[in-house]
């Protein structure tokens, strides 16, 4: 009886020693979307640069409405629209894949499901607020709740992006030929592009790391 009772102790002891040597038990493993991340980052960088040329050409047309300036403005605006469309698609594909990974990592705790996290980027009066929350949810889930400065990165990016959008709208209505407004608007555009590239890198890096298993609940009646 003593020998048979001691048999299960060997594999348990070996497993405990192995876990102690490793330091922790890893949880769900997901494939970080690095290819999508790199594609989205590259598209964002190209679109940000293209917007500088577009805005400069649009202002030149407003100041000197010649045929050449009108042609340049139309061409650069069309190229920018194409690049922006590709950028939005790549970013949202990365966003969707990262959200699914975050659901696996966190056990779907506190993450919105369905199409709303993607649709919210296109809904007026909603898109200045909700997408930021969804990105933060993905970040927190990917980091196991330990975000630190990463949340500040998301908040700063979002604040710069919203400031760029508001300034662009006001500038087009009130002072479409103002050079200082144009410079400030494009500085904010480039800054927002740099920041979101860092957000993509950080979220993807977190999802590529090992994730600890949450502690199992203690059964009732056991101490």
Backbone bond lengths (Angstrom), bond angles and torsions (degrees), N, CA, C in turn:
res aa  C-N    CA-C-N  psi(-1)  N-CA   C-N-CA  omega(-1)  CA-C   N-CA-C  phi
1 X - - - 1.463 - - 1.537 111.75 -
2 X 1.341 115.81 -40.61 1.460 118.57 -179.39 1.511 110.42 -66.32
3 X 1.352 115.70 -40.02 1.470 119.00 -178.79 1.522 111.70 -67.33
4 X 1.319 117.95 -43.35 1.465 120.67 -179.17 1.514 111.47 -66.63
5 X 1.325 117.47 -33.61 1.465 119.49 179.45 1.515 111.48 -71.89
6 X 1.329 116.85 -25.78 1.465 119.44 -177.20 1.511 112.96 -85.04
7 X 1.338 118.45 -12.56 1.451 121.19 -176.52 1.522 113.69 -59.87
8 X 1.349 119.80 -46.71 1.469 118.67 -178.48 1.512 113.57 -65.94
9 X 1.348 117.01 -14.56 1.462 118.13 -175.63 1.517 112.04 -69.72
10 X 1.330 117.33 -28.95 1.462 119.91 -176.76 1.515 112.99 -63.10
11 X 1.351 119.04 -54.43 1.471 117.48 178.56 1.507 113.38 -64.16
12 X 1.369 116.75 -33.00 1.462 119.01 178.73 1.522 110.24 -65.42
13 X 1.335 116.42 -43.92 1.455 119.99 179.89 1.523 111.21 -65.15
14 X 1.350 116.28 -40.10 1.462 119.35 179.21 1.517 110.84 -64.38
15 X 1.349 116.74 -41.11 1.455 119.69 179.78 1.521 111.23 -66.37
16 X 1.344 116.42 -38.96 1.465 119.58 178.93 1.515 111.02 -65.21
17 X 1.359 115.81 -40.17 1.464 118.77 178.41 1.514 111.24 -64.75
18 X 1.344 116.72 -38.74 1.461 120.11 179.22 1.520 111.10 -65.77
19 X 1.344 116.79 -42.03 1.458 120.36 178.81 1.523 111.43 -64.73
20 X 1.344 115.92 -36.55 1.459 119.01 178.26 1.512 111.34 -67.09
21 X 1.346 115.56 -36.08 1.458 119.05 179.89 1.516 111.18 -69.50
22 X 1.337 117.70 -40.87 1.457 121.68 179.77 1.517 110.90 -69.02
23 X 1.340 115.88 -38.18 1.462 119.32 178.28 1.508 112.22 107.21
24 X 1.320 119.41 -29.70 1.448 122.94 177.14 1.521 108.81 -165.43
25 X 1.312 113.59 162.26 1.455 120.01 177.60 1.513 108.27 -97.90
26 X 1.308 117.13 127.84 1.453 119.51 -178.32 1.512 110.91 -80.72
27 X 1.325 115.01 148.70 1.449 121.47 -178.87 1.512 111.66 -97.94
28 X 1.358 116.31 -143.92 1.463 120.28 -176.56 1.524 111.53 -60.67
29 X 1.313 115.96 138.84 1.462 121.53 178.14 1.517 109.15 -105.20
30 X 1.320 116.69 128.86 1.459 121.89 177.55 1.521 108.65 -123.09
31 X 1.309 115.90 156.68 1.453 121.54 177.37 1.520 108.64 -91.86
32 X 1.314 115.92 111.64 1.464 120.10 -179.15 1.523 109.93 -64.60
33 X 1.334 117.98 133.76 1.475 121.18 -176.45 1.518 112.98 -79.73
34 X 1.331 116.17 65.34 1.459 119.62 -175.89 1.524 112.77 -66.42
35 X 1.335 117.55 -38.24 1.463 119.50 -179.73 1.522 110.54 -64.26
36 X 1.327 116.19 -45.87 1.462 119.96 177.13 1.525 110.63 -62.68
37 X 1.325 116.47 -39.23 1.464 120.19 179.97 1.525 111.13 -62.37
38 X 1.336 116.89 -46.52 1.467 120.12 -179.95 1.525 111.48 -64.23
39 X 1.320 116.79 -40.84 1.474 120.04 178.83 1.523 110.69 -63.52
40 X 1.337 116.65 -44.57 1.464 120.05 179.49 1.522 110.82 -64.78
41 X 1.326 117.54 -42.06 1.466 120.75 179.12 1.528 111.20 -62.13
42 X 1.327 117.58 -44.33 1.454 120.46 179.09 1.514 112.31 -63.81
43 X 1.342 116.12 -42.41 1.466 119.90 179.60 1.521 111.11 -64.58
44 X 1.326 117.16 -39.47 1.472 120.77 178.66 1.525 110.60 -63.13
45 X 1.317 116.86 -43.00 1.468 119.84 179.49 1.524 111.49 -62.41
46 X 1.340 116.61 -44.71 1.469 120.37 -179.67 1.524 110.53 -65.44
47 X 1.345 116.93 -42.06 1.468 120.14 -179.00 1.522 111.24 -65.58
48 X 1.336 117.90 -36.96 1.466 120.28 179.08 1.523 111.22 -64.65
49 X 1.323 116.68 -41.55 1.467 119.93 177.62 1.525 110.38 -67.08
50 X 1.335 116.64 -41.10 1.469 120.49 179.83 1.526 111.21 -62.22
51 X 1.337 116.56 -33.68 1.462 119.32 -179.54 1.518 111.12 -66.79
52 X 1.327 117.93 -31.94 1.464 120.56 176.71 1.526 110.16 -62.64
53 X 1.341 116.75 -46.09 1.471 120.40 177.95 1.526 110.89 -64.76
54 X 1.328 116.99 -39.48 1.465 120.18 179.98 1.521 111.01 -62.88
55 X 1.332 116.17 -49.57 1.460 119.79 -177.69 1.527 111.48 -63.55
56 X 1.321 116.52 -38.92 1.468 119.94 177.89 1.525 111.29 -63.91
57 X 1.328 117.01 -42.46 1.465 120.85 179.86 1.522 111.54 -67.85
58 X 1.320 117.69 -37.79 1.466 121.07 179.08 1.526 110.18 -65.71
59 X 1.325 117.15 -41.53 1.460 119.11 178.30 1.535 110.88 -66.03
60 X 1.338 116.68 -40.76 1.471 119.70 178.81 1.525 111.03 -60.77
61 X 1.324 116.88 -37.94 1.466 119.84 178.03 1.518 111.02 -66.61
62 X 1.365 116.43 -37.18 1.464 119.73 -179.72 1.528 111.06 -70.24
63 X 1.325 116.48 -35.50 1.472 119.76 -179.51 1.522 111.01 -78.33
64 X 1.325 116.93 -44.72 1.474 122.29 -179.41 1.536 108.23 -128.97
65 X 1.330 117.16 89.53 1.469 120.36 -175.32 1.533 113.52 -75.87
66 X 1.312 115.84 60.06 1.465 119.78 177.05 1.525 109.88 -85.54
67 X 1.337 114.80 167.34 1.464 119.12 179.51 1.528 111.35 -64.03
68 X 1.315 116.24 -38.76 1.466 120.04 179.77 1.524 110.98 -64.87
69 X 1.328 116.26 -43.30 1.468 119.26 179.28 1.521 111.65 -66.94
70 X 1.314 116.77 -37.16 1.457 119.79 177.58 1.525 111.43 -64.82
71 X 1.328 115.93 -40.03 1.464 119.79 178.41 1.537 110.58 -65.79
72 X 1.320 116.83 -44.57 1.464 120.75 179.64 1.520 111.00 -63.46
73 X 1.330 115.34 -42.29 1.461 119.42 179.17 1.525 111.50 -62.81
74 X 1.314 116.26 -44.07 1.465 119.75 179.89 1.522 112.17 -64.46
75 X 1.334 115.97 -41.52 1.468 119.75 -178.96 1.518 111.44 -66.68
76 X 1.331 117.52 -48.43 1.458 120.09 -179.16 1.532 111.75 -65.02
77 X 1.329 116.87 -35.96 1.466 119.96 178.00 1.523 111.03 -66.44
78 X 1.338 116.95 -40.11 1.459 120.26 179.03 1.527 110.85 -65.80
79 X 1.326 116.78 -43.40 1.469 120.22 178.00 1.519 110.36 -62.26
80 X 1.329 116.18 -40.69 1.464 119.58 179.80 1.525 111.29 -64.04
81 X 1.313 117.39 -40.04 1.466 120.38 178.68 1.527 110.53 -61.95
82 X 1.326 116.94 -43.66 1.466 120.65 178.67 1.527 110.65 -62.29
83 X 1.329 116.04 -46.91 1.457 119.59 -179.41 1.526 111.63 -64.05
84 X 1.329 116.17 -40.01 1.461 119.69 179.22 1.523 111.23 -64.11
85 X 1.330 117.01 -39.94 1.461 120.49 178.55 1.525 111.02 -60.99
86 X 1.324 115.85 -46.13 1.467 119.71 178.26 1.528 110.63 -63.07
87 X 1.322 116.42 -41.26 1.463 120.58 -179.51 1.516 111.62 -63.53
88 X 1.326 116.95 -44.63 1.461 121.10 180.00 1.529 110.48 -61.93
89 X 1.322 117.13 -43.48 1.465 120.72 -179.74 1.531 110.34 -62.56
90 X 1.335 116.79 -47.68 1.466 120.01 -178.92 1.526 111.19 -63.75
91 X 1.321 116.77 -42.19 1.457 119.02 -179.86 1.520 111.33 -63.85
92 X 1.327 117.37 -43.95 1.460 120.16 -177.62 1.525 111.68 -69.72
93 X 1.331 117.41 -32.09 1.468 119.42 174.59 1.525 109.48 -65.53
94 X 1.346 116.65 -44.54 1.462 119.59 175.44 1.519 111.02 -61.52
95 X 1.321 117.15 -43.52 1.460 122.74 -179.84 1.526 111.04 -59.07
96 X 1.343 116.76 -45.11 1.460 121.00 -179.65 1.520 111.52 -65.74
97 X 1.326 116.69 -44.01 1.458 120.22 178.78 1.532 111.19 -63.90
98 X 1.318 116.98 -41.35 1.460 120.54 178.69 1.525 111.37 -65.73
99 X 1.319 116.78 -36.34 1.472 119.80 178.29 1.524 110.84 -65.67
100 X 1.335 117.01 -40.64 1.467 119.59 176.91 1.523 111.21 -63.81
101 X 1.334 116.23 -41.81 1.461 119.14 176.82 1.526 111.07 -61.21
102 X 1.332 115.81 -42.32 1.463 119.75 -179.82 1.527 111.07 -63.23
103 X 1.321 117.38 -35.06 1.457 120.35 176.65 1.523 111.59 -64.35
104 X 1.328 116.24 -39.04 1.469 120.12 178.12 1.529 110.49 -68.12
105 X 1.323 116.73 -44.16 1.462 120.96 -177.30 1.521 111.26 -63.54
106 X 1.333 116.66 -42.86 1.463 120.79 -173.68 1.519 113.26 -94.14
107 X 1.330 117.53 -2.32 1.458 118.76 -173.87 1.514 112.69 71.67
108 X 1.338 115.32 27.21 1.470 122.56 177.24 1.523 112.42 67.65
109 X 1.325 117.19 22.27 1.460 120.64 -177.09 1.525 110.80 -77.23
110 X 1.336 117.22 116.35 1.452 122.15 172.85 1.505 116.41 73.20
111 X 1.337 118.35 12.79 1.459 120.80 -178.95 1.522 110.20 -104.29
112 X 1.332 115.83 133.78 1.460 120.26 178.46 1.524 109.68 -68.76
113 X 1.320 116.25 144.86 1.457 121.15 179.75 1.526 109.39 -117.35
114 X 1.329 115.71 176.96 1.452 120.17 179.79 1.515 112.17 82.04
115 X 1.332 115.06 -162.08 1.460 121.02 -175.31 1.527 113.15 -89.98
116 X 1.330 117.14 -9.86 1.459 119.43 -173.29 1.523 113.74 -59.70
117 X 1.343 120.97 -40.68 1.469 119.18 178.52 1.526 113.40 -57.83
118 X 1.336 118.41 -30.73 1.468 121.17 177.51 1.523 110.67 -84.40
119 X 1.329 117.29 -43.69 1.464 121.58 -178.31 1.528 111.05 -62.05
120 X 1.332 116.75 -32.70 1.472 120.18 -175.89 1.519 112.88 -60.88
121 X 1.336 117.62 -23.42 1.467 119.76 178.35 1.526 112.54 -67.82
122 X 1.338 118.05 -17.50 1.468 121.72 -174.07 1.533 112.99 -112.67
123 X 1.319 118.65 -1.66 1.465 121.44 -176.38 1.533 109.44 -91.16
124 X 1.329 118.18 120.26 1.475 120.39 179.20 1.524 111.35 -59.21
125 X 1.327 115.80 147.07 1.460 125.55 -179.89 1.536 112.92 68.13
126 X 1.310 117.17 -10.69 1.459 121.76 175.65 1.522 110.51 -103.91
127 X 1.360 115.40 -38.08 1.471 118.81 -175.88 1.528 115.17 -66.29
128 X 1.354 120.94 -16.64 1.471 116.63 173.06 1.530 113.58 -77.60
129 X 1.353 117.81 -6.71 1.456 120.31 -172.37 1.526 112.93 -123.42
130 X 1.345 116.38 -59.75 1.460 120.52 -169.38 1.528 115.48 -64.79
131 X 1.342 120.59 -42.43 1.475 118.45 -179.15 1.519 113.45 -55.65
132 X 1.311 117.13 -36.67 1.466 119.69 176.75 1.519 110.49 -59.46
133 X 1.316 116.96 -42.98 1.468 119.81 -179.70 1.523 111.14 -63.64
134 X 1.344 117.14 -39.73 1.462 120.27 -179.79 1.530 111.01 -66.53
135 X 1.334 116.83 -38.71 1.466 119.66 177.23 1.526 110.39 -65.04
136 X 1.325 116.94 -41.47 1.464 120.28 177.38 1.521 111.34 -62.97
137 X 1.328 116.99 -39.14 1.472 120.18 178.03 1.521 110.65 -61.42
138 X 1.332 116.64 -43.61 1.467 120.31 178.17 1.518 110.73 -62.71
139 X 1.328 116.03 -43.05 1.462 120.41 -179.99 1.524 111.22 -61.78
140 X 1.333 117.07 -47.33 1.468 120.62 -178.51 1.522 111.59 -64.00
141 X 1.327 116.27 -42.52 1.461 119.13 179.59 1.522 111.18 -65.73
142 X 1.330 116.98 -38.91 1.464 120.78 -179.33 1.519 111.49 -68.78
143 X 1.334 117.06 -29.21 1.461 121.31 -178.51 1.519 112.68 -94.31
144 X 1.321 117.56 4.08 1.458 119.62 -177.72 1.510 113.49 67.11
145 X 1.342 115.94 27.71 1.456 120.88 179.28 1.513 114.26 88.51
146 X 1.321 118.32 -8.88 1.471 121.82 -177.82 1.533 108.17 -103.28
147 X 1.329 116.56 95.80 1.464 120.39 -173.52 1.519 112.92 -106.32
148 X 1.343 117.68 -41.90 1.462 119.98 178.55 1.521 112.04 61.37
149 X 1.353 115.81 -122.00 1.459 120.80 -176.40 1.524 112.28 -74.73
150 X 1.321 117.76 -13.73 1.461 119.34 -177.53 1.524 111.58 -64.19
151 X 1.319 117.31 -36.21 1.461 119.71 176.85 1.527 110.69 -64.19
152 X 1.315 116.62 -38.30 1.463 119.73 177.06 1.520 110.66 -62.34
153 X 1.337 116.93 -38.52 1.460 120.37 177.89 1.521 111.03 -59.90
154 X 1.329 116.53 -45.34 1.469 120.14 178.86 1.520 110.70 -63.91
155 X 1.320 117.09 -43.62 1.466 120.49 -178.05 1.527 112.09 -65.22
156 X 1.332 116.65 -41.30 1.461 119.28 178.59 1.527 110.35 -65.71
157 X 1.347 116.64 -44.59 1.466 119.70 176.97 1.523 110.74 -56.33
158 X 1.310 116.25 -47.30 1.463 118.80 -175.89 1.524 111.16 -66.94
159 X 1.323 117.05 -39.01 1.454 119.43 178.01 1.520 112.52 -63.52
160 X 1.331 116.58 -41.74 1.467 120.29 177.93 1.511 110.80 -65.45
161 X 1.339 116.62 -41.03 1.469 119.91 -179.22 1.528 111.67 -64.55
162 X 1.335 117.17 -44.67 1.466 120.77 178.97 1.530 110.25 -65.23
163 X 1.322 117.69 -39.23 1.466 120.52 177.64 1.521 110.80 -62.69
164 X 1.328 117.08 -40.19 1.467 120.48 177.18 1.520 111.12 -62.55
165 X 1.330 116.94 -44.38 1.463 120.65 -178.66 1.528 111.19 -64.00
166 X 1.326 116.65 -43.47 1.466 120.20 -179.96 1.522 111.13 -66.82
167 X 1.318 116.67 -44.10 1.463 119.83 -179.45 1.520 110.88 -64.70
168 X 1.331 117.17 -38.75 1.461 119.82 178.11 1.511 112.16 -63.27
169 X 1.336 116.53 -41.67 1.466 120.36 179.33 1.526 111.28 -65.34
170 X 1.327 115.88 -47.41 1.471 120.03 -179.69 1.534 110.37 -64.81
171 X 1.334 116.66 -41.76 1.453 119.84 -179.13 1.511 113.02 -62.35
172 X 1.321 117.65 -40.73 1.458 120.67 179.62 1.531 111.64 -66.62
173 X 1.315 117.16 -32.50 1.467 120.43 -178.45 1.523 112.47 -83.21
174 X 1.340 116.99 -39.35 1.459 120.31 -171.07 1.522 113.82 -100.83
175 X 1.327 117.10 -39.22 1.469 119.74 -174.68 1.524 110.57 -146.60
176 X 1.332 117.56 71.76 1.470 119.67 -176.32 1.529 114.24 -67.57
177 X 1.329 117.35 -15.79 1.475 119.96 -179.16 1.522 112.86 -105.60
178 X 1.318 117.83 5.33 1.462 120.87 -177.11 1.526 110.22 -72.46
179 X 1.320 116.50 118.80 1.458 120.78 178.84 1.528 112.18 -70.05
180 X 1.347 120.31 -42.61 1.467 119.14 177.86 1.528 112.65 -59.42
181 X 1.335 116.67 -41.66 1.460 119.28 177.97 1.526 111.08 -64.52
182 X 1.321 116.28 -39.54 1.458 120.13 178.66 1.529 110.86 -61.97
183 X 1.315 116.57 -45.24 1.474 120.33 -179.73 1.526 110.53 -63.13
184 X 1.336 116.79 -45.95 1.459 119.94 -179.73 1.526 111.24 -63.40
185 X 1.326 116.17 -41.48 1.464 119.91 179.93 1.527 111.39 -61.93
186 X 1.323 116.86 -42.86 1.465 119.38 -178.14 1.524 111.85 -74.57
187 X 1.337 117.44 -31.39 1.464 119.54 173.93 1.527 110.27 -61.97
188 X 1.327 115.86 -42.50 1.461 119.87 177.44 1.528 111.24 -65.67
189 X 1.324 116.80 -37.19 1.457 120.81 178.88 1.527 110.81 -62.84
190 X 1.311 116.26 -48.84 1.469 120.23 -179.68 1.525 110.48 -65.36
191 X 1.337 116.87 -40.66 1.464 120.12 178.62 1.525 111.41 -62.69
192 X 1.336 116.57 -42.36 1.462 119.57 177.66 1.517 111.19 -63.41
193 X 1.332 117.06 -38.30 1.459 120.35 177.27 1.512 112.28 -62.81
194 X 1.344 116.91 -44.04 1.467 120.99 178.83 1.529 110.51 -63.15
195 X 1.326 116.55 -41.95 1.460 120.49 -177.79 1.524 112.05 -67.62
196 X 1.330 117.83 -42.61 1.468 118.78 -179.40 1.523 110.95 -69.34
197 X 1.317 117.67 -29.94 1.466 120.35 173.56 1.526 109.66 -61.58
198 X 1.335 116.72 -39.58 1.465 120.53 177.51 1.527 111.52 -69.22
199 X 1.329 116.95 -36.70 1.472 120.42 176.89 1.526 110.24 -61.83
200 X 1.322 116.63 -45.86 1.462 120.76 178.89 1.526 110.36 -60.58
201 X 1.315 116.41 -44.73 1.468 119.94 179.70 1.515 111.18 -61.74
202 X 1.331 117.12 -43.25 1.465 120.16 -175.95 1.528 111.40 -67.71
203 X 1.316 117.61 -45.84 1.469 120.42 -179.95 1.524 110.16 -62.02
204 X 1.319 117.25 -44.85 1.461 120.68 -178.74 1.524 110.91 -65.38
205 X 1.327 117.72 -38.53 1.457 120.83 177.28 1.522 111.36 -63.39
206 X 1.324 117.27 -42.21 1.461 121.01 178.16 1.523 111.26 -62.11
207 X 1.322 116.59 -39.58 1.459 119.41 -178.82 1.523 112.24 -73.14
208 X 1.321 117.21 -21.55 1.462 120.70 177.65 1.520 112.16 -80.25
209 X 1.333 118.12 -15.50 1.459 121.67 -177.87 1.524 110.74 -80.56
210 X 1.347 115.13 164.15 1.465 120.23 175.80 1.521 109.27 -72.42
211 X 1.327 116.54 144.42 1.462 121.79 -176.43 1.521 109.66 -118.98
212 X 1.338 116.96 126.97 1.462 119.49 -178.88 1.519 112.07 -71.02
213 X 1.331 114.83 151.48 1.462 121.04 176.49 1.519 108.73 -79.35
214 X 1.334 118.49 133.64 1.462 119.11 175.53 1.513 110.34 -61.45
215 X 1.335 118.99 147.59 1.465 120.73 179.97 1.514 111.31 -61.22
216 X 1.330 115.95 136.01 1.460 120.95 -178.95 1.528 109.76 -73.74
217 X 1.333 117.30 143.37 1.472 119.24 178.67 1.520 110.74 -66.20
218 X 1.340 115.36 144.95 1.466 120.50 179.28 1.511 109.20 -79.88
219 X 1.346 118.96 127.08 1.480 120.54 179.13 1.510 111.55 -60.87
220 X 1.332 116.14 149.82 1.453 121.09 179.32 1.526 109.67 -66.81
221 X 1.318 116.25 139.58 1.455 120.29 178.10 1.502 113.04 92.68
222 X 1.370 118.38 -1.18 1.453 121.48 178.37 1.519 109.30 -117.08
223 X 1.275 118.06 144.55 1.459 122.28 179.73 1.516 110.11 -106.17
